[in-house]
Amino acid sequence: MSEETVYKRKRGDRYDGRWIKDVTGLTTIMMHIMPQRTESEVFLQEKIDATEVVRYLEAKNASHPEYKTTIFHALLIAVARMLRERPKMNRFIQGRRMYERYETSLSFLAKRRFTDGAEEAFMFFVPKAEDNLDSLSYEVAGKIHETRKSETATGGMDSVVNGFAKIPRLLLMLVVRIIRWLDFWGVNPKAITDGDSNYSSVLLSNLGSIRGPAVYHHLNNYGTNSIMITVGTLHKEEMLMPDGHKEIRDVLEIGVTIDERIGDGFYFVRSLKLVKHIFAHPELLDQPLGIPSGFDYK
């Protein structure tokens, strides 16, 4: 369900998602015998041919050298489109029920400084129908620029987290227990969930920005996040092409951890194919998200 869809909340719905009742018996049982997200994880490490996107970005950046659109920005908008066109990927399980979000959201953590002791800041985005690569990348770059003006939290979710961290240990244990109980029933105050990466559709970690690999990263039992993506370093690699010859290509490796209860392998693989299709046809990156990609899943 997209954020433009008007939906009247019904009994059993949460403020951040509608209750999906028509789930299979297997899924219902899985939600009870594997109630924790961390025990329902599946992990996939995949290589994406990014050659066409790299060429596309080089041409785009040449027209405005003062501002650089990155491969991570391209992946963000590709994932946003995948979530819109593949609604089951925008679902979550909490309180042993399945829900589908009213909106799509992306989040990641950004280092305030590239030093060992530097703090991290929460970045949270809700792409709209009119958004494309340019608008999203400008928003991302702008927020990161503002964040890096200060070495410590200046508001938002960062300040909320730091505030909780100052509570004495025994009291904090009680507070966290209450919050997790409220989380189970979907009645947590928005003041402690809005902008929290644990409540985003997809949480990403751009390890490529520090020359790191696409490693496995666990999901969290707290919150509603069902998909975690780590992004490795863009590099050259020999790949086998469809016609059988080998060629040196630009490759982006990603690691995807997903809650297997929200869908099945067939649906997951088709969703990944859409992301790969967008990277092979980068002109789709500049197309508003509200316009369907037209990808043929056959």
Phi and psi in degrees as a GROMACS rama.xvg file:
@    title "Ramachandran Plot"
@    xaxis  label "Phi"
@    yaxis  label "Psi"
@TYPE xy
-85.5314  163.678  SER-2
-68.9395  -15.8148  GLU-3
-82.6364  -15.4675  GLU-4
-74.9602  129.256  THR-5
-85.5203  121.217  VAL-6
-131.032  127.629  TYR-7
-87.1903  120.125  LYS-8
-62.4549  139.889  ARG-9
-117.533  171.852  LYS-10
-59.1107  129.437  ARG-11
98.4562  -14.3087  GLY-12
-74.8518  154.596  ASP-13
-99.1354  168.637  ARG-14
-68.5842  -20.8483  TYR-15
-111.002  6.29061  ASP-16
-174.522  151.228  GLY-17
-90.9086  145.479  ARG-18
-73.7336  122.307  TRP-19
-92.7267  110.217  ILE-20
-92.8776  -28.6529  LYS-21
-86.1505  60.427  ASP-22
-97.6375  158.755  VAL-23
-71.149  160.265  THR-24
-60.5378  -37.9842  GLY-25
-61.8243  -44.09  LEU-26
-63.5246  -41.3875  THR-27
-59.7135  -45.5951  THR-28
-65.601  -40.493  ILE-29
-60.5229  -36.7113  MET-30
-65.8673  -19.8039  MET-31
-99.6036  -37.7023  HIS-32
-85.013  -18.8655  ILE-33
-130.404  68.4394  MET-34
-71.3485  -18.7433  PRO-35
-93.1755  139.6  GLN-36
-62.9953  -35.8022  ARG-37
-70.8045  -15.9449  THR-38
-99.9281  7.61577  GLU-39
-121.96  20.8198  SER-40
-80.7944  143.825  GLU-41
-125.672  145.883  VAL-42
-124.659  135.935  PHE-43
-131.214  130.764  LEU-44
-110.943  123.496  GLN-45
-134.595  146.628  GLU-46
-105.416  128.616  LYS-47
-109.98  128.932  ILE-48
-71.4585  110.491  ASP-49
-105.408  12.9328  ALA-50
-57.026  -48.0135  THR-51
-66.7858  -37.3868  GLU-52
-66.4468  -40.932  VAL-53
-60.4936  -44.8973  VAL-54
-62.3444  -41.673  ARG-55
-63.728  -43.5388  TYR-56
-69.3434  -35.3935  LEU-57
-61.1391  -43.3963  GLU-58
-67.5724  -40.2726  ALA-59
-65.566  -45.2877  LYS-60
-68.7755  -27.2499  ASN-61
-65.9746  -26.0091  ALA-62
-82.7559  -17.4311  SER-63
-144.872  75.597  HIS-64
-62.2061  -17.388  PRO-65
-75.2749  -13.3145  GLU-66
-137.385  132.042  TYR-67
-112.799  121.93  LYS-68
-89.5631  129.773  THR-69
-106.242  169.091  THR-70
-64.5775  -30.4032  ILE-71
-67.4623  -39.5013  PHE-72
-60.3833  -41.3564  HIS-73
-63.2872  -40.5597  ALA-74
-66.8872  -37.8966  LEU-75
-58.6943  -48.4058  LEU-76
-71.1129  -31.3935  ILE-77
-66.5255  -41.8987  ALA-78
-66.8098  -39.5714  VAL-79
-60.2332  -42.304  ALA-80
-66.4516  -40.7224  ARG-81
-58.7135  -42.7389  MET-82
-63.2152  -38.4839  LEU-83
-70.2716  -38.5867  ARG-84
-89.7165  -14.2407  GLU-85
-125.563  76.6069  ARG-86
-58.9761  -27.4808  PRO-87
-66.6252  -20.9969  LYS-88
-74.8234  -10.0339  MET-89
-106.176  30.954  ASN-90
-107.623  163.527  ARG-91
-149.67  161.624  PHE-92
-120.247  126.559  ILE-93
-150.229  141.615  GLN-94
65.1424  26.2952  GLY-95
60.7347  31.7456  ARG-96
-134.185  156.019  ARG-97
-102.086  139.452  MET-98
-132.681  154.26  TYR-99
-116.665  128.099  GLU-100
-64.4553  151.935  ARG-101
-79.4111  -21.5738  TYR-102
-141.065  161.095  GLU-103
-97.1086  144.685  THR-104
-146.457  146.043  SER-105
-125.539  145.037  LEU-106
-146.649  157.7  SER-107
-160.715  167.087  PHE-108
-103.706  137.053  LEU-109
-118.532  134.027  ALA-110
-72.88  133.157  LYS-111
-69.5601  -32.7677  ARG-112
-144.187  149.52  ARG-113
-86.0223  64.4586  PHE-114
-134.478  160.19  THR-115
-58.2008  -41.1711  ASP-116
-92.4367  2.47643  GLY-117
-69.5335  144.811  ALA-118
-76.3921  163.01  GLU-119
-107.354  151.984  GLU-120
-125.137  143.875  ALA-121
-76.7044  130.446  PHE-122
-116.039  126.262  MET-123
-135.793  129.403  PHE-124
-133.855  142.601  PHE-125
-122.146  91.6647  VAL-126
-62.4554  139.167  PRO-127
-104.02  171.154  LYS-128
-59.7483  -32.7978  ALA-129
-85.1508  -6.13627  GLU-130
-72.4417  148.564  ASP-131
-142.256  -167.365  ASN-132
-58.247  -45.3764  LEU-133
-63.0627  -49.838  ASP-134
-66.2119  -40.9466  SER-135
-69.8642  -41.2718  LEU-136
-66.8359  -36.4271  SER-137
-63.5385  -40.8774  TYR-138
-66.103  -44.5142  GLU-139
-61.6342  -50.0906  VAL-140
-62.147  -37.806  ALA-141
-65.6827  -42.9597  GLY-142
-67.2729  -40.0984  LYS-143
-65.1961  -40.5134  ILE-144
-61.2413  -44.448  HIS-145
-65.0651  -39.477  GLU-146
-62.7212  -40.1002  THR-147
-81.0099  1.96848  ARG-148
-71.645  -22.295  LYS-149
-126.689  145.221  SER-150
-85.6143  -7.32731  GLU-151
-130.269  166.794  THR-152
-61.1088  137.677  ALA-153
-120.106  9.39132  THR-154
149.397  -177.516  GLY-155
68.4841  -154.461  GLY-156
-61.9582  -32.4368  MET-157
-60.1095  -43.2277  ASP-158
-69.6022  -35.8157  SER-159
-61.4766  -47.334  VAL-160
-62.2129  -45.1763  VAL-161
-63.2835  -33.26  ASN-162
-66.1709  -44.2131  GLY-163
-63.6738  -35.6314  PHE-164
-64.7827  -18.832  ALA-165
-85.3184  -8.7283  LYS-166
-71.3866  137.62  ILE-167
-53.9244  148.851  PRO-168
-54.6599  -50.7515  ARG-169
-63.1079  -40.2633  LEU-170
-69.0649  -37.9665  LEU-171
-63.3463  -37.9234  LEU-172
-59.2492  -42.1343  MET-173
-68.1325  -43.323  LEU-174
-60.9788  -44.7381  VAL-175
-64.0358  -38.9617  VAL-176
-61.3398  -42.1243  ARG-177
-65.7873  -43.2271  ILE-178
-61.6966  -41.6823  ILE-179
-66.6807  -33.9335  ARG-180
-67.2003  -44.3475  TRP-181
-62.8494  -36.313  LEU-182
-62.5796  -40.9462  ASP-183
-57.8713  -41.6852  PHE-184
-91.9418  -1.5926  TRP-185
72.6831  31.9036  GLY-186
-123.773  23.9038  VAL-187
-62.417  141.26  ASN-188
-61.4762  139.67  PRO-189
-61.7071  -23.5296  LYS-190
-61.5677  -24.9757  ALA-191
-110.909  6.22451  ILE-192
-118.876  -32.7603  THR-193
-63.0067  125.525  ASP-194
84.3325  1.91515  GLY-195
-86.6038  125.931  ASP-196
-60.872  -23.5687  SER-197
-69.3644  -10.2346  ASN-198
-113.579  19.2717  TYR-199
-96.1415  158.242  SER-200
-61.3847  -47.5818  SER-201
-135.593  131.559  VAL-202
-107.599  125.874  LEU-203
-114.899  150.941  LEU-204
-130.103  112.644  SER-205
-87.3016  77.7115  ASN-206
-72.1393  -18.319  LEU-207
-64.0782  -25.8286  GLY-208
-67.8953  -18.706  SER-209
-116.89  22.4741  ILE-210
62.9781  33.7712  ARG-211
-99.2508  167.997  GLY-212
-89.3686  169.297  PRO-213
-85.051  92.853  ALA-214
-93.3711  169.567  VAL-215
-71.3336  136.229  TYR-216
-134.056  129.776  HIS-217
-68.636  160.948  HIS-218
-86.3406  172.987  LEU-219
-115.271  144.771  ASN-220
-75.2384  -26.7113  ASN-221
-80.1182  141.965  TYR-222
89.7737  -157.85  GLY-223
-130.51  4.06751  THR-224
-67.0163  125.354  ASN-225
-110.236  -10.029  SER-226
-135.041  128.537  ILE-227
-121.76  128.489  MET-228
-122.823  124.855  ILE-229
-102.865  140.557  THR-230
-116.005  123.084  VAL-231
-87.2346  -170.725  GLY-232
-81.0944  130.637  THR-233
-63.1415  130.523  LEU-234
-150.451  167.019  HIS-235
-87.4541  139.933  LYS-236
-156.101  145.616  GLU-237
-76.7454  127.783  GLU-238
-126.092  149.637  MET-239
-85.3251  119.406  LEU-240
-84.1053  162.565  MET-241
-55.25  -31.1667  PRO-242
-86.3817  2.9448  ASP-243
101.637  -13.5293  GLY-244
-87.2216  158.975  HIS-245
-100.555  146.405  LYS-246
-149.731  144.532  GLU-247
-79.0263  122.187  ILE-248
-127.39  162.516  ARG-249
-81.647  126.015  ASP-250
-123.693  136.085  VAL-251
-118.337  118.906  LEU-252
-95.1875  134.065  GLU-253
-126.208  149.704  ILE-254
-115.962  126.824  GLY-255
-120.536  121.887  VAL-256
-110.293  128.707  THR-257
-138.039  148.611  ILE-258
-77.0975  110.917  ASP-259
-67.1326  -13.014  GLU-260
-76.4349  -16.8473  ARG-261
-82.2865  -12.175  ILE-262
-168.034  -165.228  GLY-263
-122.531  170.143  ASP-264
-58.1287  -37.1303  GLY-265
-61.4469  -44.923  PHE-266
-67.4897  -40.234  TYR-267
-62.6475  -45.7963  PHE-268
-64.2945  -41.2784  VAL-269
-63.8617  -35.144  ARG-270
-66.5455  -39.1791  SER-271
-65.7506  -37.4998  LEU-272
-61.0235  -35.1801  LYS-273
-64.6537  -43.4462  LEU-274
-60.4775  -44.0927  VAL-275
-63.3794  -37.9995  LYS-276
-63.1224  -40.7941  HIS-277
-64.2919  -40.0355  ILE-278
-67.9661  -29.5305  PHE-279
-79.6308  -19.7118  ALA-280
-129.373  71.4756  HIS-281
-63.1641  -11.8709  PRO-282
-62.2163  -22.3937  GLU-283
-67.2361  -21.617  LEU-284
-63.9957  -32.0624  LEU-285
-93.1736  3.69853  ASP-286
-88.8973  132.644  GLN-287
-52.5307  143.238  PRO-288
-61.7785  -26.7769  LEU-289
-70.2267  -15.1052  GLY-290
-92.9234  120.312  ILE-291
-57.7669  148.29  PRO-292
-72.2402  -26.2635  SER-293
77.348  15.9673  GLY-294
-65.6783  132.888  PHE-295
-93.1028  115.121  ASP-296
-81.8945  4.15183  TYR-297
